[in-house]
Amino acid sequence: MLVRRIAISAVLLAASAAMADPPPAPPPMSLTSSSFADGGIIPDKYSWASSVAPVSPALAWQNAPAGTASFALIVHDPNVSRNKTSEDYLHWMVFNIPATVHDFAEAVPNSAQLPDGAIQGKATNGKPGYLGLGARGNVYHHYVFELFALDTKLDLGPDATREELLKAMDGHILAKAVDEGRFHR
């Protein structure tokens, strides 16, 4: 009788454990900026409306998934159609950001190679680094900041195009986070 009670108790414990809620999923990767609110207006200092050369906004990210080897950042204006094509305006492209890096301070230097080994590709103006925002007119443009967590470091140099970056990332994206701001001058 005692053996039967122990066996029944073990079955009930196993069934109870199986019915328990699964552990919560980890929070998704996020990208934020202390320079502007998500969906908010981006200040002039990050644009060509500034009285001095524009600087890049501060960015921070958290909750990268396990296995992240590097990050890639693409900043673009999807409201522009360049040269009557589907190509929009690329304002910033950084890749091979080390997995140990979780933020960019304001005013990242416009050089092809950053001290931590990250590579800044050429923006639409053909130069490496951040290209300030420049939407003219009375209509706000949406500037999309996309951060990708990758399971590898990419074998690309500073002359890589956005298309080459996207192709190299294909099959290696673990997570994506987006922050968006609006601007016009």
C-alpha positions in Angstrom: 0.0 0.0 0.0 2.8 2.4 0.9 4.5 1.7 -2.5 1.3 2.4 -4.3 0.9 5.8 -2.4 4.5 6.8 -3.3 3.9 5.9 -6.9 0.6 7.8 -7.1 2.3 10.8 -5.4 5.1 10.7 -7.9 2.7 10.6 -10.8 0.7 13.6 -9.3 3.9 15.6 -8.8 4.9 15.0 -12.4 1.5 15.9 -13.7 1.5 19.0 -11.6 4.9 20.1 -12.9 3.8 19.5 -16.5 0.8 21.7 -16.0 2.8 24.6 -14.4 3.4 27.7 -16.5 6.4 27.5 -18.7 9.2 29.9 -17.8 8.8 33.4 -19.1 10.4 34.2 -22.5 13.4 36.5 -22.3 12.5 40.1 -23.1 13.0 41.1 -26.7 16.1 43.0 -27.8 15.4 46.8 -27.7 17.0 49.9 -29.2 16.5 53.3 -27.6 17.9 56.8 -27.9 18.3 59.4 -25.2 18.5 61.9 -28.0 14.9 61.5 -29.0 11.8 59.5 -28.1 10.7 56.6 -30.2 8.4 58.0 -32.8 9.3 61.6 -31.7 10.9 64.6 -33.3 14.6 64.3 -33.8 16.4 67.6 -32.7 18.2 69.8 -35.2 21.7 69.0 -33.9 21.5 65.6 -35.6 20.6 67.2 -39.0 21.8 69.7 -41.5 19.5 72.3 -39.9 22.2 72.5 -37.2 24.4 75.6 -37.2 27.4 73.2 -37.0 28.0 69.8 -38.7 25.4 67.3 -37.5 26.4 64.6 -35.0 25.0 61.1 -34.6 22.5 60.6 -31.8 23.1 58.5 -28.7 21.9 55.0 -29.0 21.6 52.1 -26.5 20.4 48.5 -26.8 19.8 45.7 -24.4 18.6 42.1 -24.2 20.7 40.7 -27.1 20.0 37.0 -27.5 22.5 34.4 -26.4 25.0 33.6 -29.2 25.3 37.2 -30.4 28.7 37.6 -32.0 28.3 41.1 -33.4 25.7 43.8 -34.2 24.9 45.8 -37.3 23.1 49.2 -37.5 21.3 50.6 -40.5 19.8 54.1 -40.4 17.7 55.2 -43.4 14.9 57.4 -44.6 12.2 55.2 -46.2 10.3 58.3 -47.4 12.8 59.0 -50.1 12.9 57.3 -53.4 16.4 58.0 -55.0 16.9 58.3 -58.7 13.4 56.9 -59.5 14.3 53.5 -57.9 13.2 51.7 -54.7 16.5 52.7 -53.1 16.0 55.0 -50.1 18.4 57.4 -48.4 21.1 55.6 -46.2 22.2 57.8 -43.3 24.4 55.4 -41.4 25.7 51.9 -41.6 27.8 50.3 -38.9 28.7 46.6 -38.7 30.9 44.2 -36.8 30.0 46.1 -33.6 31.4 43.8 -30.9 28.9 41.8 -28.9 30.3 43.5 -25.8 29.2 47.0 -27.0 25.7 48.0 -26.0 25.6 51.7 -26.8 27.0 54.5 -29.0 27.6 57.9 -27.3 26.5 60.9 -29.2 28.9 62.1 -32.0 30.5 58.9 -33.1 33.5 59.9 -35.2 33.0 59.7 -39.0 35.8 57.2 -39.7 35.7 53.9 -41.5 37.1 52.0 -38.5 36.1 52.7 -35.0 38.5 52.0 -32.1 36.4 48.9 -31.0 36.8 47.3 -34.4 33.4 48.2 -35.7 33.3 49.3 -39.4 31.3 52.3 -40.7 30.2 51.9 -44.3 29.6 54.6 -46.7 26.3 56.5 -46.4 24.5 57.8 -49.5 27.0 60.7 -49.8 29.8 58.1 -50.3 31.5 58.9 -47.0 31.9 56.6 -44.0 30.0 57.5 -40.8 26.8 59.3 -39.9 25.2 61.5 -42.6 23.0 64.1 -40.9 19.3 64.2 -41.5 18.2 66.6 -44.2 14.5 66.3 -45.1 13.3 69.6 -46.5 9.8 70.9 -46.7 6.8 70.8 -44.4 6.4 67.0 -44.4 8.1 64.9 -41.7 10.3 62.1 -42.9 10.6 58.9 -40.8 14.1 57.9 -39.9 14.4 54.3 -39.1 17.2 53.0 -36.8 17.5 49.2 -37.2 19.8 47.1 -35.1 20.6 43.5 -35.9 22.1 40.9 -33.5 24.2 38.5 -35.6 25.6 35.1 -34.8 28.8 36.0 -36.7 31.3 38.7 -37.5 30.9 39.8 -41.2 33.7 39.5 -43.7 33.1 42.9 -45.2 35.2 46.1 -45.4 34.2 49.8 -45.3 33.5 49.9 -49.0 30.6 47.4 -48.6 27.3 48.5 -49.9 24.0 48.2 -48.0 23.0 45.4 -50.3 26.2 43.5 -49.6 25.7 44.0 -45.9 22.1 42.7 -46.1 23.2 39.7 -48.1 26.1 38.9 -45.7 23.7 39.2 -42.7 21.1 36.8 -44.3 20.9 33.6 -42.3 22.8 35.1 -39.4 20.2 37.4 -37.8 19.3 36.4 -34.2 17.2 39.4 -33.4 16.2 42.9 -34.7 15.3 46.0 -32.8 13.9 49.3 -34.3 13.7 52.8 -33.1 12.2 55.6 -35.3 12.2 59.3 -35.2 10.8 62.1 -37.3 12.4 65.2 -38.8 11.9 68.0 -41.3 13.5 71.4 -41.7 
